[in-house]
Amino acid sequence: MPTTRLNITLPTPIVDDIKALFGQRGLSQFLEEAAREKLVEIKKKAYKGLIEGYSARAQETKDVLKKFESTVTEKRDV
């Protein structure tokens, strides 16, 4: 996967804790994993709202489609 080099600023105690647990080389991996987890959480919340909206409209959509079903399925003389 392509990567992008970043210059970020974090509080020193946070960086020190990460380095103590994962080493200098583990810093990038830790930040990548943390970012992925946070993105999954944010996306779930965003999609949850969309899914709830679509679900709320599902019956209404079915009713509208039912009204037009006969016009789509009947044979026509052209």
PDB file of N, CA, C and O in Angstrom:
ATOM      1  N   MET A   1       0.854  -1.166   0.000  1.00  0.00           N
ATOM      2  CA  MET A   1       0.000   0.000   0.000  1.00  0.00           C
ATOM      3  C   MET A   1       0.905   1.236   0.000  1.00  0.00           C
ATOM      4  O   MET A   1       1.887   1.275   0.741  1.00  0.00           O
ATOM      5  N   PRO A   2       0.591   2.238  -0.814  1.00  0.00           N
ATOM      6  CA  PRO A   2       1.395   3.462  -0.815  1.00  0.00           C
ATOM      7  C   PRO A   2       1.322   4.164   0.539  1.00  0.00           C
ATOM      8  O   PRO A   2       0.312   4.082   1.238  1.00  0.00           O
ATOM      9  N   THR A   3       2.384   4.842   0.893  1.00  0.00           N
ATOM     10  CA  THR A   3       2.417   5.562   2.163  1.00  0.00           C
ATOM     11  C   THR A   3       2.724   7.027   1.924  1.00  0.00           C
ATOM     12  O   THR A   3       3.264   7.401   0.883  1.00  0.00           O
ATOM     13  N   THR A   4       2.375   7.849   2.898  1.00  0.00           N
ATOM     14  CA  THR A   4       2.656   9.278   2.879  1.00  0.00           C
ATOM     15  C   THR A   4       3.389   9.628   4.158  1.00  0.00           C
ATOM     16  O   THR A   4       2.969   9.253   5.252  1.00  0.00           O
ATOM     17  N   ARG A   5       4.469  10.338   4.011  1.00  0.00           N
ATOM     18  CA  ARG A   5       5.236  10.758   5.183  1.00  0.00           C
ATOM     19  C   ARG A   5       4.605  12.030   5.739  1.00  0.00           C
ATOM     20  O   ARG A   5       4.311  12.962   4.990  1.00  0.00           O
ATOM     21  N   LEU A   6       4.398  12.065   7.057  1.00  0.00           N
ATOM     22  CA  LEU A   6       3.778  13.199   7.714  1.00  0.00           C
ATOM     23  C   LEU A   6       4.692  13.777   8.784  1.00  0.00           C
ATOM     24  O   LEU A   6       5.539  13.081   9.344  1.00  0.00           O
ATOM     25  N   ASN A   7       4.511  15.031   9.048  1.00  0.00           N
ATOM     26  CA  ASN A   7       5.166  15.674  10.176  1.00  0.00           C
ATOM     27  C   ASN A   7       4.049  16.097  11.117  1.00  0.00           C
ATOM     28  O   ASN A   7       3.316  17.043  10.830  1.00  0.00           O
ATOM     29  N   ILE A   8       3.916  15.394  12.246  1.00  0.00           N
ATOM     30  CA  ILE A   8       2.828  15.679  13.175  1.00  0.00           C
ATOM     31  C   ILE A   8       3.387  16.074  14.536  1.00  0.00           C
ATOM     32  O   ILE A   8       4.541  15.796  14.862  1.00  0.00           O
ATOM     33  N   THR A   9       2.547  16.722  15.309  1.00  0.00           N
ATOM     34  CA  THR A   9       2.937  17.129  16.651  1.00  0.00           C
ATOM     35  C   THR A   9       2.014  16.457  17.652  1.00  0.00           C
ATOM     36  O   THR A   9       0.790  16.548  17.550  1.00  0.00           O
ATOM     37  N   LEU A  10       2.620  15.781  18.622  1.00  0.00           N
ATOM     38  CA  LEU A  10       1.867  15.116  19.684  1.00  0.00           C
ATOM     39  C   LEU A  10       2.482  15.516  21.019  1.00  0.00           C
ATOM     40  O   LEU A  10       3.660  15.866  21.083  1.00  0.00           O
ATOM     41  N   PRO A  11       1.686  15.464  22.084  1.00  0.00           N
ATOM     42  CA  PRO A  11       2.254  15.737  23.401  1.00  0.00           C
ATOM     43  C   PRO A  11       3.359  14.719  23.726  1.00  0.00           C
ATOM     44  O   PRO A  11       3.204  13.524  23.472  1.00  0.00           O
ATOM     45  N   THR A  12       4.449  15.194  24.276  1.00  0.00           N
ATOM     46  CA  THR A  12       5.604  14.358  24.581  1.00  0.00           C
ATOM     47  C   THR A  12       5.258  13.151  25.454  1.00  0.00           C
ATOM     48  O   THR A  12       5.737  12.053  25.169  1.00  0.00           O
ATOM     49  N   PRO A  13       4.445  13.307  26.508  1.00  0.00           N
ATOM     50  CA  PRO A  13       4.124  12.114  27.325  1.00  0.00           C
ATOM     51  C   PRO A  13       3.449  10.999  26.530  1.00  0.00           C
ATOM     52  O   PRO A  13       3.679   9.821  26.801  1.00  0.00           O
ATOM     53  N   ILE A  14       2.628  11.355  25.563  1.00  0.00           N
ATOM     54  CA  ILE A  14       1.968  10.331  24.739  1.00  0.00           C
ATOM     55  C   ILE A  14       3.006   9.599  23.895  1.00  0.00           C
ATOM     56  O   ILE A  14       3.011   8.370  23.826  1.00  0.00           O
ATOM     57  N   VAL A  15       3.882  10.368  23.256  1.00  0.00           N
ATOM     58  CA  VAL A  15       4.927   9.757  22.430  1.00  0.00           C
ATOM     59  C   VAL A  15       5.834   8.874  23.287  1.00  0.00           C
ATOM     60  O   VAL A  15       6.186   7.764  22.885  1.00  0.00           O
ATOM     61  N   ASP A  16       6.209   9.364  24.456  1.00  0.00           N
ATOM     62  CA  ASP A  16       7.061   8.575  25.356  1.00  0.00           C
ATOM     63  C   ASP A  16       6.402   7.261  25.755  1.00  0.00           C
ATOM     64  O   ASP A  16       7.059   6.221  25.797  1.00  0.00           O
ATOM     65  N   ASP A  17       5.106   7.308  26.048  1.00  0.00           N
ATOM     66  CA  ASP A  17       4.387   6.079  26.417  1.00  0.00           C
ATOM     67  C   ASP A  17       4.349   5.094  25.255  1.00  0.00           C
ATOM     68  O   ASP A  17       4.568   3.898  25.449  1.00  0.00           O
ATOM     69  N   ILE A  18       4.076   5.583  24.061  1.00  0.00           N
ATOM     70  CA  ILE A  18       4.024   4.697  22.890  1.00  0.00           C
ATOM     71  C   ILE A  18       5.393   4.075  22.647  1.00  0.00           C
ATOM     72  O   ILE A  18       5.501   2.868  22.431  1.00  0.00           O
ATOM     73  N   LYS A  19       6.434   4.895  22.683  1.00  0.00           N
ATOM     74  CA  LYS A  19       7.791   4.383  22.463  1.00  0.00           C
ATOM     75  C   LYS A  19       8.185   3.368  23.537  1.00  0.00           C
ATOM     76  O   LYS A  19       8.850   2.375  23.239  1.00  0.00           O
ATOM     77  N   ALA A  20       7.781   3.612  24.777  1.00  0.00           N
ATOM     78  CA  ALA A  20       8.113   2.691  25.866  1.00  0.00           C
ATOM     79  C   ALA A  20       7.456   1.331  25.644  1.00  0.00           C
ATOM     80  O   ALA A  20       8.037   0.294  25.964  1.00  0.00           O
ATOM     81  N   LEU A  21       6.255   1.344  25.101  1.00  0.00           N
ATOM     82  CA  LEU A  21       5.533   0.081  24.887  1.00  0.00           C
ATOM     83  C   LEU A  21       5.909  -0.611  23.577  1.00  0.00           C
ATOM     84  O   LEU A  21       5.976  -1.839  23.520  1.00  0.00           O
ATOM     85  N   PHE A  22       6.154   0.170  22.531  1.00  0.00           N
ATOM     86  CA  PHE A  22       6.323  -0.410  21.198  1.00  0.00           C
ATOM     87  C   PHE A  22       7.674  -0.122  20.556  1.00  0.00           C
ATOM     88  O   PHE A  22       7.957  -0.626  19.469  1.00  0.00           O
ATOM     89  N   GLY A  23       8.504   0.669  21.202  1.00  0.00           N
ATOM     90  CA  GLY A  23       9.807   1.000  20.635  1.00  0.00           C
ATOM     91  C   GLY A  23       9.704   2.122  19.623  1.00  0.00           C
ATOM     92  O   GLY A  23       8.611   2.501  19.202  1.00  0.00           O
ATOM     93  N   GLN A  24      10.849   2.646  19.239  1.00  0.00           N
ATOM     94  CA  GLN A  24      10.906   3.762  18.282  1.00  0.00           C
ATOM     95  C   GLN A  24      10.247   3.386  16.959  1.00  0.00           C
ATOM     96  O   GLN A  24       9.488   4.172  16.392  1.00  0.00           O
ATOM     97  N   ARG A  25      10.539   2.185  16.471  1.00  0.00           N
ATOM     98  CA  ARG A  25       9.993   1.764  15.179  1.00  0.00           C
ATOM     99  C   ARG A  25       8.503   1.420  15.263  1.00  0.00           C
ATOM    100  O   ARG A  25       7.815   1.393  14.242  1.00  0.00           O
ATOM    101  N   GLY A  26       8.014   1.163  16.444  1.00  0.00           N
ATOM    102  CA  GLY A  26       6.605   0.814  16.606  1.00  0.00           C
ATOM    103  C   GLY A  26       5.685   2.020  16.626  1.00  0.00           C
ATOM    104  O   GLY A  26       4.463   1.867  16.597  1.00  0.00           O
ATOM    105  N   LEU A  27       6.253   3.211  16.673  1.00  0.00           N
ATOM    106  CA  LEU A  27       5.452   4.429  16.748  1.00  0.00           C
ATOM    107  C   LEU A  27       4.536   4.582  15.541  1.00  0.00           C
ATOM    108  O   LEU A  27       3.338   4.816  15.700  1.00  0.00           O
ATOM    109  N   SER A  28       5.078   4.453  14.351  1.00  0.00           N
ATOM    110  CA  SER A  28       4.269   4.600  13.130  1.00  0.00           C
ATOM    111  C   SER A  28       3.185   3.537  13.054  1.00  0.00           C
ATOM    112  O   SER A  28       2.039   3.828  12.710  1.00  0.00           O
ATOM    113  N   GLN A  29       3.554   2.308  13.376  1.00  0.00           N
ATOM    114  CA  GLN A  29       2.570   1.219  13.325  1.00  0.00           C
ATOM    115  C   GLN A  29       1.444   1.466  14.326  1.00  0.00           C
ATOM    116  O   GLN A  29       0.271   1.262  14.012  1.00  0.00           O
ATOM    117  N   PHE A  30       1.804   1.903  15.529  1.00  0.00           N
ATOM    118  CA  PHE A  30       0.793   2.187  16.539  1.00  0.00           C
ATOM    119  C   PHE A  30      -0.152   3.282  16.060  1.00  0.00           C
ATOM    120  O   PHE A  30      -1.370   3.148  16.175  1.00  0.00           O
ATOM    121  N   LEU A  31       0.407   4.368  15.520  1.00  0.00           N
ATOM    122  CA  LEU A  31      -0.431   5.477  15.047  1.00  0.00           C
ATOM    123  C   LEU A  31      -1.313   5.054  13.874  1.00  0.00           C
ATOM    124  O   LEU A  31      -2.460   5.489  13.771  1.00  0.00           O
ATOM    125  N   GLU A  32      -0.785   4.210  12.993  1.00  0.00           N
ATOM    126  CA  GLU A  32      -1.577   3.703  11.875  1.00  0.00           C
ATOM    127  C   GLU A  32      -2.765   2.879  12.377  1.00  0.00           C
ATOM    128  O   GLU A  32      -3.897   3.061  11.929  1.00  0.00           O
ATOM    129  N   GLU A  33      -2.487   1.972  13.313  1.00  0.00           N
ATOM    130  CA  GLU A  33      -3.557   1.130  13.855  1.00  0.00           C
ATOM    131  C   GLU A  33      -4.594   1.968  14.600  1.00  0.00           C
ATOM    132  O   GLU A  33      -5.795   1.730  14.474  1.00  0.00           O
ATOM    133  N   ALA A  34      -4.134   2.938  15.366  1.00  0.00           N
ATOM    134  CA  ALA A  34      -5.064   3.803  16.100  1.00  0.00           C
ATOM    135  C   ALA A  34      -5.943   4.601  15.134  1.00  0.00           C
ATOM    136  O   ALA A  34      -7.144   4.759  15.358  1.00  0.00           O
ATOM    137  N   ALA A  35      -5.333   5.098  14.064  1.00  0.00           N
ATOM    138  CA  ALA A  35      -6.100   5.858  13.066  1.00  0.00           C
ATOM    139  C   ALA A  35      -7.136   4.965  12.382  1.00  0.00           C
ATOM    140  O   ALA A  35      -8.278   5.377  12.174  1.00  0.00           O
ATOM    141  N   ARG A  36      -6.733   3.743  12.036  1.00  0.00           N
ATOM    142  CA  ARG A  36      -7.683   2.808  11.406  1.00  0.00           C
ATOM    143  C   ARG A  36      -8.884   2.532  12.316  1.00  0.00           C
ATOM    144  O   ARG A  36     -10.035   2.581  11.881  1.00  0.00           O
ATOM    145  N   GLU A  37      -8.593   2.242  13.580  1.00  0.00           N
ATOM    146  CA  GLU A  37      -9.668   1.947  14.531  1.00  0.00           C
ATOM    147  C   GLU A  37     -10.615   3.134  14.667  1.00  0.00           C
ATOM    148  O   GLU A  37     -11.834   2.959  14.688  1.00  0.00           O
ATOM    149  N   LYS A  38     -10.065   4.329  14.759  1.00  0.00           N
ATOM    150  CA  LYS A  38     -10.894   5.527  14.902  1.00  0.00           C
ATOM    151  C   LYS A  38     -11.724   5.767  13.646  1.00  0.00           C
ATOM    152  O   LYS A  38     -12.889   6.153  13.741  1.00  0.00           O
ATOM    153  N   LEU A  39     -11.137   5.543  12.471  1.00  0.00           N
ATOM    154  CA  LEU A  39     -11.885   5.707  11.225  1.00  0.00           C
ATOM    155  C   LEU A  39     -13.044   4.721  11.134  1.00  0.00           C
ATOM    156  O   LEU A  39     -14.135   5.085  10.694  1.00  0.00           O
ATOM    157  N   VAL A  40     -12.815   3.478  11.546  1.00  0.00           N
ATOM    158  CA  VAL A  40     -13.885   2.477  11.538  1.00  0.00           C
ATOM    159  C   VAL A  40     -15.027   2.943  12.434  1.00  0.00           C
ATOM    160  O   VAL A  40     -16.195   2.854  12.056  1.00  0.00           O
ATOM    161  N   GLU A  41     -14.694   3.432  13.599  1.00  0.00           N
ATOM    162  CA  GLU A  41     -15.700   3.921  14.550  1.00  0.00           C
ATOM    163  C   GLU A  41     -16.497   5.090  13.951  1.00  0.00           C
ATOM    164  O   GLU A  41     -17.725   5.117  14.041  1.00  0.00           O
ATOM    165  N   ILE A  42     -15.809   6.034  13.353  1.00  0.00           N
ATOM    166  CA  ILE A  42     -16.472   7.212  12.770  1.00  0.00           C
ATOM    167  C   ILE A  42     -17.353   6.803  11.600  1.00  0.00           C
ATOM    168  O   ILE A  42     -18.479   7.284  11.472  1.00  0.00           O
ATOM    169  N   LYS A  43     -16.845   5.914  10.743  1.00  0.00           N
ATOM    170  CA  LYS A  43     -17.629   5.466   9.591  1.00  0.00           C
ATOM    171  C   LYS A  43     -18.877   4.710  10.026  1.00  0.00           C
ATOM    172  O   LYS A  43     -19.941   4.883   9.432  1.00  0.00           O
ATOM    173  N   LYS A  44     -18.759   3.864  11.069  1.00  0.00           N
ATOM    174  CA  LYS A  44     -19.927   3.131  11.567  1.00  0.00           C
ATOM    175  C   LYS A  44     -21.016   4.093  12.006  1.00  0.00           C
ATOM    176  O   LYS A  44     -22.191   3.885  11.706  1.00  0.00           O
ATOM    177  N   LYS A  45     -20.628   5.149  12.717  1.00  0.00           N
ATOM    178  CA  LYS A  45     -21.613   6.142  13.167  1.00  0.00           C
ATOM    179  C   LYS A  45     -22.260   6.835  11.986  1.00  0.00           C
ATOM    180  O   LYS A  45     -23.475   7.033  11.973  1.00  0.00           O
ATOM    181  N   ALA A  46     -21.463   7.206  10.990  1.00  0.00           N
ATOM    182  CA  ALA A  46     -21.995   7.894   9.812  1.00  0.00           C
ATOM    183  C   ALA A  46     -22.933   6.974   9.040  1.00  0.00           C
ATOM    184  O   ALA A  46     -24.023   7.389   8.645  1.00  0.00           O
ATOM    185  N   TYR A  47     -22.517   5.731   8.822  1.00  0.00           N
ATOM    186  CA  TYR A  47     -23.338   4.788   8.074  1.00  0.00           C
ATOM    187  C   TYR A  47     -24.581   4.392   8.849  1.00  0.00           C
ATOM    188  O   TYR A  47     -25.626   4.124   8.256  1.00  0.00           O
ATOM    189  N   LYS A  48     -24.475   4.352  10.176  1.00  0.00           N
ATOM    190  CA  LYS A  48     -25.632   3.993  10.990  1.00  0.00           C
ATOM    191  C   LYS A  48     -26.776   4.970  10.731  1.00  0.00           C
ATOM    192  O   LYS A  48     -27.926   4.554  10.590  1.00  0.00           O
ATOM    193  N   GLY A  49     -26.470   6.254  10.668  1.00  0.00           N
ATOM    194  CA  GLY A  49     -27.490   7.259  10.387  1.00  0.00           C
ATOM    195  C   GLY A  49     -28.103   7.057   9.012  1.00  0.00           C
ATOM    196  O   GLY A  49     -29.317   7.181   8.848  1.00  0.00           O
ATOM    197  N   LEU A  50     -27.278   6.748   8.027  1.00  0.00           N
ATOM    198  CA  LEU A  50     -27.794   6.511   6.678  1.00  0.00           C
ATOM    199  C   LEU A  50     -28.681   5.278   6.643  1.00  0.00           C
ATOM    200  O   LEU A  50     -29.756   5.298   6.044  1.00  0.00           O
ATOM    201  N   ILE A  51     -28.235   4.211   7.282  1.00  0.00           N
ATOM    202  CA  ILE A  51     -29.005   2.964   7.300  1.00  0.00           C
ATOM    203  C   ILE A  51     -30.347   3.178   7.987  1.00  0.00           C
ATOM    204  O   ILE A  51     -31.377   2.702   7.511  1.00  0.00           O
ATOM    205  N   GLU A  52     -30.333   3.896   9.107  1.00  0.00           N
ATOM    206  CA  GLU A  52     -31.592   4.175   9.802  1.00  0.00           C
ATOM    207  C   GLU A  52     -32.528   4.996   8.918  1.00  0.00           C
ATOM    208  O   GLU A  52     -33.735   4.752   8.896  1.00  0.00           O
ATOM    209  N   GLY A  53     -31.985   5.953   8.200  1.00  0.00           N
ATOM    210  CA  GLY A  53     -32.798   6.768   7.296  1.00  0.00           C
ATOM    211  C   GLY A  53     -33.402   5.944   6.179  1.00  0.00           C
ATOM    212  O   GLY A  53     -34.588   6.077   5.875  1.00  0.00           O
ATOM    213  N   TYR A  54     -32.583   5.082   5.557  1.00  0.00           N
ATOM    214  CA  TYR A  54     -33.086   4.229   4.484  1.00  0.00           C
ATOM    215  C   TYR A  54     -34.114   3.240   5.009  1.00  0.00           C
ATOM    216  O   TYR A  54     -35.122   2.979   4.352  1.00  0.00           O
ATOM    217  N   SER A  55     -33.864   2.694   6.185  1.00  0.00           N
ATOM    218  CA  SER A  55     -34.801   1.731   6.762  1.00  0.00           C
ATOM    219  C   SER A  55     -36.139   2.388   7.065  1.00  0.00           C
ATOM    220  O   SER A  55     -37.192   1.784   6.860  1.00  0.00           O
ATOM    221  N   ALA A  56     -36.100   3.609   7.546  1.00  0.00           N
ATOM    222  CA  ALA A  56     -37.330   4.324   7.869  1.00  0.00           C
ATOM    223  C   ALA A  56     -38.162   4.573   6.616  1.00  0.00           C
ATOM    224  O   ALA A  56     -39.390   4.614   6.678  1.00  0.00           O
ATOM    225  N   ARG A  57     -37.497   4.738   5.492  1.00  0.00           N
ATOM    226  CA  ARG A  57     -38.193   5.015   4.234  1.00  0.00           C
ATOM    227  C   ARG A  57     -38.523   3.766   3.433  1.00  0.00           C
ATOM    228  O   ARG A  57     -39.192   3.858   2.404  1.00  0.00           O
ATOM    229  N   ALA A  58     -38.073   2.609   3.875  1.00  0.00           N
ATOM    230  CA  ALA A  58     -38.215   1.386   3.095  1.00  0.00           C
ATOM    231  C   ALA A  58     -39.670   1.065   2.764  1.00  0.00           C
ATOM    232  O   ALA A  58     -39.981   0.775   1.609  1.00  0.00           O
ATOM    233  N   GLN A  59     -40.556   1.109   3.737  1.00  0.00           N
ATOM    234  CA  GLN A  59     -41.953   0.768   3.476  1.00  0.00           C
ATOM    235  C   GLN A  59     -42.585   1.774   2.531  1.00  0.00           C
ATOM    236  O   GLN A  59     -43.348   1.399   1.641  1.00  0.00           O
ATOM    237  N   GLU A  60     -42.275   3.038   2.716  1.00  0.00           N
ATOM    238  CA  GLU A  60     -42.796   4.075   1.819  1.00  0.00           C
ATOM    239  C   GLU A  60     -42.335   3.819   0.379  1.00  0.00           C
ATOM    240  O   GLU A  60     -43.116   3.968  -0.561  1.00  0.00           O
ATOM    241  N   THR A  61     -41.091   3.443   0.217  1.00  0.00           N
ATOM    242  CA  THR A  61     -40.548   3.144  -1.110  1.00  0.00           C
ATOM    243  C   THR A  61     -41.250   1.937  -1.710  1.00  0.00           C
ATOM    244  O   THR A  61     -41.587   1.948  -2.894  1.00  0.00           O
ATOM    245  N   LYS A  62     -41.477   0.899  -0.919  1.00  0.00           N
ATOM    246  CA  LYS A  62     -42.181  -0.287  -1.403  1.00  0.00           C
ATOM    247  C   LYS A  62     -43.592   0.073  -1.868  1.00  0.00           C
ATOM    248  O   LYS A  62     -44.046  -0.421  -2.900  1.00  0.00           O
ATOM    249  N   ASP A  63     -44.284   0.924  -1.122  1.00  0.00           N
ATOM    250  CA  ASP A  63     -45.636   1.326  -1.481  1.00  0.00           C
ATOM    251  C   ASP A  63     -45.651   2.074  -2.811  1.00  0.00           C
ATOM    252  O   ASP A  63     -46.529   1.842  -3.642  1.00  0.00           O
ATOM    253  N   VAL A  64     -44.701   2.956  -3.016  1.00  0.00           N
ATOM    254  CA  VAL A  64     -44.628   3.713  -4.272  1.00  0.00           C
ATOM    255  C   VAL A  64     -44.314   2.771  -5.428  1.00  0.00           C
ATOM    256  O   VAL A  64     -44.919   2.886  -6.494  1.00  0.00           O
ATOM    257  N   LEU A  65     -43.390   1.851  -5.238  1.00  0.00           N
ATOM    258  CA  LEU A  65     -43.052   0.902  -6.295  1.00  0.00           C
ATOM    259  C   LEU A  65     -44.230   0.003  -6.635  1.00  0.00           C
ATOM    260  O   LEU A  65     -44.433  -0.354  -7.796  1.00  0.00           O
ATOM    261  N   LYS A  66     -44.995  -0.356  -5.633  1.00  0.00           N
ATOM    262  CA  LYS A  66     -46.170  -1.204  -5.849  1.00  0.00           C
ATOM    263  C   LYS A  66     -47.179  -0.499  -6.771  1.00  0.00           C
ATOM    264  O   LYS A  66     -47.797  -1.138  -7.623  1.00  0.00           O
ATOM    265  N   LYS A  67     -47.342   0.817  -6.596  1.00  0.00           N
ATOM    266  CA  LYS A  67     -48.270   1.589  -7.424  1.00  0.00           C
ATOM    267  C   LYS A  67     -47.863   1.557  -8.889  1.00  0.00           C
ATOM    268  O   LYS A  67     -48.726   1.542  -9.768  1.00  0.00           O
ATOM    269  N   PHE A  68     -46.585   1.546  -9.163  1.00  0.00           N
ATOM    270  CA  PHE A  68     -46.108   1.595 -10.531  1.00  0.00           C
ATOM    271  C   PHE A  68     -45.809   0.212 -11.119  1.00  0.00           C
ATOM    272  O   PHE A  68     -45.442   0.105 -12.289  1.00  0.00           O
ATOM    273  N   GLU A  69     -45.962  -0.825 -10.331  1.00  0.00           N
ATOM    274  CA  GLU A  69     -45.623  -2.171 -10.774  1.00  0.00           C
ATOM    275  C   GLU A  69     -46.403  -2.585 -12.017  1.00  0.00           C
ATOM    276  O   GLU A  69     -45.832  -3.181 -12.930  1.00  0.00           O
ATOM    277  N   SER A  70     -47.661  -2.287 -12.065  1.00  0.00           N
ATOM    278  CA  SER A  70     -48.473  -2.715 -13.192  1.00  0.00           C
ATOM    279  C   SER A  70     -48.063  -2.007 -14.474  1.00  0.00           C
ATOM    280  O   SER A  70     -48.154  -2.603 -15.548  1.00  0.00           O
ATOM    281  N   THR A  71     -47.625  -0.782 -14.404  1.00  0.00           N
ATOM    282  CA  THR A  71     -47.209  -0.069 -15.621  1.00  0.00           C
ATOM    283  C   THR A  71     -45.912  -0.628 -16.169  1.00  0.00           C
ATOM    284  O   THR A  71     -45.654  -0.517 -17.368  1.00  0.00           O
ATOM    285  N   VAL A  72     -45.121  -1.201 -15.355  1.00  0.00           N
ATOM    286  CA  VAL A  72     -43.838  -1.739 -15.788  1.00  0.00           C
ATOM    287  C   VAL A  72     -44.015  -3.168 -16.294  1.00  0.00           C
ATOM    288  O   VAL A  72     -43.315  -3.574 -17.222  1.00  0.00           O
ATOM    289  N   THR A  73     -44.919  -3.932 -15.718  1.00  0.00           N
ATOM    290  CA  THR A  73     -45.044  -5.342 -16.056  1.00  0.00           C
ATOM    291  C   THR A  73     -46.097  -5.648 -17.112  1.00  0.00           C
ATOM    292  O   THR A  73     -46.062  -6.733 -17.692  1.00  0.00           O
ATOM    293  N   GLU A  74     -47.028  -4.747 -17.387  1.00  0.00           N
ATOM    294  CA  GLU A  74     -48.072  -5.063 -18.374  1.00  0.00           C
ATOM    295  C   GLU A  74     -47.514  -4.967 -19.782  1.00  0.00           C
ATOM    296  O   GLU A  74     -46.610  -4.178 -20.060  1.00  0.00           O
ATOM    297  N   LYS A  75     -48.074  -5.794 -20.672  1.00  0.00           N
ATOM    298  CA  LYS A  75     -47.626  -5.788 -22.074  1.00  0.00           C
ATOM    299  C   LYS A  75     -48.249  -4.585 -22.781  1.00  0.00           C
ATOM    300  O   LYS A  75     -49.399  -4.222 -22.531  1.00  0.00           O
ATOM    301  N   ARG A  76     -47.489  -4.001 -23.637  1.00  0.00           N
ATOM    302  CA  ARG A  76     -47.973  -2.806 -24.343  1.00  0.00           C
ATOM    303  C   ARG A  76     -47.903  -3.042 -25.851  1.00  0.00           C
ATOM    304  O   ARG A  76     -47.008  -3.729 -26.345  1.00  0.00           O
ATOM    305  N   ASP A  77     -48.846  -2.471 -26.558  1.00  0.00           N
ATOM    306  CA  ASP A  77     -48.812  -2.480 -28.017  1.00  0.00           C
ATOM    307  C   ASP A  77     -48.013  -1.260 -28.461  1.00  0.00           C
ATOM    308  O   ASP A  77     -48.345  -0.123 -28.125  1.00  0.00           O
ATOM    309  N   VAL A  78     -46.985  -1.513 -29.200  1.00  0.00           N
ATOM    310  CA  VAL A  78     -46.147  -0.383 -29.640  1.00  0.00           C
ATOM    311  C   VAL A  78     -46.164  -0.294 -31.131  1.00  0.00           C
ATOM    312  O   VAL A  78     -45.524   0.587 -31.705  1.00  0.00           O
TER     313      VAL A  78
END
